[in-house]
Amino acid sequence: MAETNGNGNTSGVGQEQINTDIITLTRFLTEEQTKHPEATGDFTLLCHALQFSFKSIAYYIRRASLINLMGLAGSSNTTGDDQKKLDVIGNDVFIAAMRGSGKCRILVSEEEEDTIVFDEFPNARYAIVCDPIDGSSNLDAGVSVGTIFGVFKLPDEVLGPNKTVSAQHLLHAGTELVASGFTMYGASAQLVITMRGGTVNGFTLENSLGEFILTHPNMRLPTQRSIYSVNEGNTLYWPEWVKAYFNDLKFPASGNPYSSRYIGSMVADAYRTLLYGGIFAYPADSKSPKGKLRILYECAPMALVMENAGGQAVNSHMERMLDVVPEHIHDRSGIFMGSHGEVQKVIDMYKKFSK
């Protein structure tokens, strides 16, 4: 209760400023839809299903250690990683949410060897690619993990009864993404989402309301920042130009060395890079010649976020990440992404060694 002074007037002591004009993700999506008179509402409904899956996964992760969801489930996913129980649950939640939306025709998940096709919705025009719980090896240690997702729009010729849709309809460059983003499950659940040609916006899950609230509108990467994020345990396997690049960051000819910040969970490292700037790298090397991260549902969605926030993302051959076309749905790549100026230094070092 507010206090009164001797004149009976209310003082400012104990008063709380309350924002009653809250922009939720639901409101944000609805307002974005009104900007496009041709919109059918299908994309908005699909996003509602996506956010339900994010809320569900956040709930299970918060309760994981209490209800015995940690530990291996006893099988491996298609990319060879041991599956955690939460990986399995996250994957099932995602599949159920996309089927329930009625707006998703085909789904690619890291946890599934093949695509999942929802033929019961032949007129659904969207395809979803996702890594339901990225960084799950860190779950037992309480380290932040996340969900990465991308949305493609299917061509008209595959829509309708008796039409066939397959993985081939998803093997596109990231420039074809309609939207992408990620959710990080840490002390709070943070959702970052962007649309093709749009801005990058960050939302925080307010658990008591059960809503994602817009907390980071129009996120922009600093042009430069002296922070790098990479697994230096792989240094032995790096090409010489990669070794030279990181050596220059640690032992500069002038100025201060860069700070190293590596979490080991791509979503967490990407979110920190998005907030503070710098560079995140997972180069291809002699142990993983094509790279370690999956193009379709890790590299491309993250690259769209970084570019729309003013940054850059390239592969280990310095090709724009969004221009890379995967050969199959689980195809891999190396990646360098983050502040525009920091990625440019990588490109310059690569060119120096290529002469």
N, C-alpha and C positions, 0 to 999 in steps of 0.2 A: 504494500500500500504506500502511496506517495505521502510524504510528510508535509505539514503546513507550518508556515512561519508565524510570527506573532500577529501579523495582520490577517491571518486566516487564508493567505494565498498558498497555493500548492507550490512546493519547492521542487527542484529537479532531483533531489536525493532519492535514490531507489527506483527512479523511473527507467523503463526499458524501451528503447526505440524498436518498434516492431514493424517489419516490412510486410504489408498485407497484399502487395502487388507482386506475387511470386510467379516466376516463369518456370513452370514444370516442363518436363520433356514432352508430355502430352500436349500442352498448350503451344509449345515451340513448334512441334510438328504440324499442328492444326493451322497456326499462323503462316507457316511456310507454304502449306498447301494452298492457302487462299491467294498466294502470290502467283499461282499458276492456274489460270482459268481452265486449261485443258486437263488438269489433274482429275483422275477418277476416284482418288481416295484409296486405291489399292496399296500404294507405297506406304501411306500413313498407317493403314491397318497392319501391314507387315512389320513396321517399326514398333507398333504396340506389342506384337508378339515377341519381337526381339527383346524389348525391355522387360517383358515378363520373364523371359529366360534368364536375363542378367540378374534380376531380383531373386529368382529362385536359386541360382548358383551361389549368389552372395549369402543367402540364408543357409544353405548347406555348408558352405565354407566356414561361416561363423560357428556352426554347431559341430563341425567335423570331429574335433578331438573329444567331444562329449558323447557322441553317439557312434564312435568306432568306425568312422569313414576313412581314417588314414590307413596307409599300408597298401600293398599290392593286391590287385584283384585276381592274379593268377594267370594273366594272359598278356600278350603284347599287341600293340596296335600295328597298323599297316606300315608305319615307318620304323618299326623295330624297337620302339621305346616300351618299357614295361608299363602296363596300365595301372594306375592307382584306382582305388574304389571311386574317388571323386571324379576321375576322368570318365569313368563309365556312367556315373550319374549325370554329370554335366552334358555328356553326349546324348543320353536319353532325354534329358530335359529339352535340349535344343531341337532334337528330332520331333518330339511331341509338340513343341510350340510352333514349329514351322508347319507341321501337318495341320494343326489346329487353326492356323491363320487362314488357310484356304487360298493364300496368295503366293505360295512358294511351290514351284513345279519340281525343282530338282535341288538337292542339297549335297554339298561336299564337306566332309568332316575329316580332320586329321585321324580320328579314331576308326574310320571306316575305309576299307580297302577300295570299295567301289562307290559310285554315286548312289544316292537314295532318290528314287523318282516317285513323286506323288501323282500317279495317273488318275486318282480320283478327282483331281482338280485340273482337267485338261486345258482350261482357259487361264490358269494362273500364269502370270507373265514374268515372274521373278525367280532368280536362282540365288541361293545363299552359299557362300563358302566360309568355313569357320575353323578355328582351333578352339574347341570349347573351354579347355583349361590349359593355357600355355604356362610352362614353367612349373608343372606339377611336382617335379622332383624336389622342389623347395618346400612343399606343403608341410612336411613333418617338422621343419625348422621354423615355421611361422613366417616365412618370407612371402611377400606379395606375389600373387599369381594373377592371371587375367584371361579374358576371352578376346580373341581377335576375329573380326568378321568383315565380309565384303558382300555387296549386293550387285548383281548383274541383271540386266533386263534382256529377256529372251526375244529373238526375232519373231515377227508375226507368223512366219511360215511354220513354226512348230506349235502354234497355239491351236487348240480345238480338239475335239474327239478324233480318235484314230490317228493322231499325229504322234511322232516319236521324238523324244528329247534324250540326249545322251551327253557323256562327258565332253564330246567334241564341241558341243555348243558352249562350253565354259573355257575352252583353251584360247583365251583372248589376252591381249595386253591389258595392264592395269588402267590404261586410259579409257577402257570400256566400262569401268566400275561406275555404277550410279551413286553409290555411297560406300563408306567404309568407316571403321573405327575400332575401338577396343574398350573393354571395361577392366579396370584394375581393382582387385579385391584385396585391400589392405586394412589399415585402421578404419577406413571407410571405403565404400565402393565408388570409384570415379569412372564415369563414362565420357569418352571423347568420341565425337561423331562429326563427320564432314560429308558433304555432297559434292559431286563433280562440279568444279568451277565455283564452289562456295567457300565459306569461311569454316574455321575449326572451332567448335564449341564444347566446353567441358561442363559436365553435370555431376553433382554429388548426391548420392542416395541418402535421403533423410528418412531414417528407419521408422521414426514415430509416425510420419505421414505415409510412408511407403511410396514415396515419389522421388524421382530424380529431379533435382532443382538446378537451374542454370546458375553456376558459380564462376565459370571462366568463359565469358563471351569473347568471341573473336580472338582466339589464342594466336600469338605471333612469336616465332622463334627469334631470339637475338641473332644478328648477323654473324657474330663471332663470340666465342666463349672458350676459355682455356680449360676445358674439361673433356676427357676422353673416357670411353667405356668399351672395354674389350677383354676377352679372356686371354690374358698373357701366358697362361699355361700352354697355349698352342704355339708359342713363338718358334719353337723348334721346327714346326711344319710350315711356317709362313714363307712365301716368296721373298726374295731379297728386298724388293721395293717396299713391301709392307713393313719389314723389319726396319728399313731406313726411315720410313715415315714416322713410326712410333718412337724410334730412337731420337729423332729430331724434336719430338714433343717433350721427351724426358730430359734431353741434354741439348737445349737450344744454344745457338751461337751467341744470342743476346737475349736479355729478358729472363723472365721466370719460367720454370718448367710448368707443364700442364698438371692439373690435378687428375687423379685416377678415381673413377667411381664405377664399379662393376658389381651388379647385384646377381646376375646370372639368370634373371627372369626377363625375357625380352620386353614384355609389357611394362614392367616396372622401370627398366632402363630407358625405354622409349618415353614413358611419361615424364621421368625426371629430365630427360633431354629436351622434351617439348616445353617444359616449364622454365628451365634455366639456361638452355642452349648447350652447345658443345657437339660432340659426335658420338654416335653408337656404331660399332663395327663388329661384323662377324665375317671375316674374310674367308674366301675359299683357300684351301691349303693342300699340301701333299696328302694329308690324311683324308680330306673330303674335297676332292678336286672340283666338284660342281658347287660346293658350299654345303652348309648344314640346314639352312632355313628354307621352308617351303615357299615357293613363289606365289602360288595362287591365294593362300589364306594366311600368310604371314608377311612376306615382303611387299607385295603389291598394295594390300590395304594400308600398311604402315607408310609406304611411300606416298600414297595419296594424302594422308594426314600431314606428313612432313612438308610436301610441296604446297598444299593449301595454307599452311602456316608460314610460308615464306622460306622454307628450307630446301634441301636437295636430298635425293636418294639415288645411288648408283650401285651397280653390281661390281664384281671384282675385275671386270673388263672395262669399267668406267662407262658402261652403257646406262642410260637413264632407266631406272628400275621400272618405271611405269610403261616403258616401251618393250620390255622383255615378255615374250610369249612362252608360256610353259609348254613342254613337250607332252606332259601327261599331268594328271591332277595333283600328284604328289611330287612334282619336279622341284629340284632344289637350286639354291643360288647363294652366293656370298652377297653381303650388303654393307654399304657405308651410308649412313643417313644422319641428318641433323642440321645444324646451322649452315646456311648457304656458304659462308666464307670458310668454314672448317672443312666441309666436303670438297670445296674447290682446292684446298691444299692437298687433299688426297689425289685428286685428278692431276694436279701439277706434278706431284711426285711420280705418279704412274707414267706420265708423259716423259719425264726426265729419264726414267730407266728404259723407256721404249725407244729412245733415239738410237 
